[in-house]
């Protein structure tokens, strides 16, 4: 399991979470470290966390923790990958790894390749994806929630 965070002008480091992600591990390994560090780096009190509705994200203890540390969460509809920019951004390093002449063969090689591909991803590509979201949302509306060309 890997986790990453983005905004138009910055991104978090890639976090590799071995094994199964639980709500407790999500707090300890994601919210307490990369998220709070990212919020401090951005220096913004207007920070809003967009996360999907995966079971570890939706646990009651997550809501309690986010309230305690004043992380505002964007309410997000279930099953809406076409509307989450991280899904489209995440596809960029995956395509890069798939196109290498010697793809990773072990978990360690895959981890190294993922971190390198994430670090080498131009921030402008992330920014362009985020800024394309209004068009993507209109496409989803026209498709009545169905599949799109994105």
Secondary structure, 3 states (H helix, E strand, C coil): CEECCEECCEECCCEECCCCCCHHHHHHHHHHHHHHHHHHHHCCCCCEECCCCCHHHHCHHHHHHHHHCCCEECCCCCCCHHHCHHHHHHHHHHHHHHCCCCCCCCHHHHHHHHHHHHHHCCHHHHHHHHHCHHHHHHHHHHCCCCCCCC
